[in-house]
Structure formats: structure tokens, C-alpha cells
Amino acid sequence: MTRPAPYLFRYPRSKNWYLRLQIPTELRALGEPAEIRKSLGTHDRRLAEMKAAEEIQAHRKRLWVSQNLRQGQWTVSPPSYRWPLGEHVLEDGTTQIATETMVYLIRPGQPLAGC
């Protein structure tokens, strides 16, 4: 029998395989958990490896980001927006409401769409 991948394990009293991924410290500082543990819902090791493939691919991307952060190739900054978030009244009396994804302009004297 071949040795299971190091990210797969079983709890002593369980037949199911679990996925365990450790998160790098650079990403923990950004709010990621210290590790991810997830039941794969199967006792077949080969099926467990197939079920874990997508999570492992995402984890490898996280490791790549972490390596670039560690080497100083990237920096993390808060998102910037074209318009200031929130509600503002412009010089012409137009009310501007900006969210993270949309900007609404409400002009005085004009009906709102759908009203």
C-alpha cells in the first residue's frame, strides 16, 4: 500500500479521510485561519485525494501569494475606490450613493427608475 499524501489523515475513531492544510503566517496576519481541517466524507483514500484536489490547488495559490509577500515582491493595501464610499451631495444638488460595487446618482426633480 502506498503512503497517503501528507495533507490527508484519519482521526483514530473515524473511517473517513480528512484534509489538513496549514496556512502560512503571512496570510494568518491577513485574517486566514491557522489551518484548515475538512472531512472528505469517504473512507476510500483515492477518492479522498480526488475530492481534496480543488482545495489543494487553492492552497498552493495561497502558498505562492505568501512566498511573494515574504520576499517583498507584493504589498497588501486596502482597496481604493474611484468615488468615496457613502452618501454625498454634489454641487449641482445630485445625491451620490457609492457602494463597493455600484454608484447611484439621484438628481433632484427626476423620477427614480422603476417608480
C-alpha positions in Angstrom: 0.0 0.0 0.0 1.3 3.4 -0.9 1.8 6.1 1.7 -1.1 8.6 1.8 -0.4 12.3 0.9 0.8 14.3 3.9 -2.3 16.5 3.8 -4.7 13.6 4.3 -5.2 12.0 7.6 -7.7 10.0 9.7 -8.9 10.5 13.2 -8.3 7.4 15.3 -12.0 6.6 15.7 -13.1 7.5 12.2 -13.0 5.7 8.9 -13.2 8.9 6.9 -10.3 10.7 5.4 -9.7 14.4 6.3 -7.9 17.2 4.6 -5.4 19.3 6.7 -3.8 22.4 5.3 -1.5 24.7 7.3 -1.7 28.4 6.4 1.5 30.5 6.3 2.0 33.1 9.0 1.9 35.9 6.4 -1.6 35.0 5.5 -2.7 34.4 9.0 -1.9 38.1 9.7 -4.5 38.9 7.0 -7.3 37.0 8.7 -6.8 33.5 7.4 -7.1 30.7 9.9 -4.0 28.8 11.2 -5.1 25.7 9.5 -8.0 24.1 7.5 -9.4 20.8 8.5 -12.2 19.3 6.5 -13.9 15.9 6.3 -13.8 14.5 2.8 -16.7 12.2 3.5 -15.2 9.0 2.3 -13.1 6.1 3.6 -11.5 5.4 0.2 -8.1 7.1 0.1 -8.0 7.5 -3.7 -11.5 9.1 -3.7 -10.4 11.4 -0.9 -7.4 12.5 -2.9 -9.6 13.4 -5.8 -12.1 15.3 -3.6 -9.2 17.2 -2.0 -7.7 18.2 -5.3 -9.6 21.6 -5.7 -8.8 22.6 -2.1 -5.1 21.7 -2.6 -4.9 23.8 -5.7 -6.3 26.8 -3.9 -3.9 26.2 -1.1 -0.9 26.1 -3.5 -2.1 29.5 -4.8 -2.1 30.8 -1.1 1.4 29.5 -0.7 2.5 31.3 -3.8 1.0 34.6 -2.6 2.6 34.0 0.8 6.0 33.5 -0.8 5.7 36.7 -2.8 4.6 38.6 0.3 7.6 37.2 2.2 10.1 38.2 -0.5 8.7 41.7 -0.6 7.5 41.4 -4.2 4.0 42.3 -3.2 2.4 44.6 -0.7 -1.0 44.4 0.7 -3.1 47.6 0.8 -6.7 48.3 1.3 -8.8 48.6 -1.8 -9.1 52.0 -3.4 -12.4 53.3 -5.0 -13.0 55.8 -7.7 -15.7 57.5 -5.7 -15.7 58.0 -1.9 -18.0 55.4 -0.3 -21.2 56.5 1.3 -23.8 59.2 0.5 -22.7 62.7 -0.7 -24.5 65.7 -2.2 -22.7 67.2 -5.2 -22.6 70.9 -6.1 -25.5 70.6 -8.5 -27.7 69.0 -5.9 -27.3 65.5 -7.2 -27.1 62.9 -4.4 -24.3 60.3 -5.0 -24.5 57.0 -3.1 -21.4 54.8 -3.7 -21.0 51.2 -2.5 -18.1 48.9 -3.1 -19.6 47.8 -6.5 -22.1 50.5 -7.6 -22.6 54.3 -7.8 -26.1 55.7 -7.8 -26.8 59.3 -8.9 -30.1 60.7 -7.8 -30.9 64.1 -9.5 -33.4 66.4 -7.9 -36.7 66.7 -9.9 -36.2 63.5 -11.8 -38.1 60.3 -11.0 -36.2 57.3 -9.8 -36.1 54.3 -12.2 -38.9 51.8 -11.5 -41.1 54.4 -9.7 
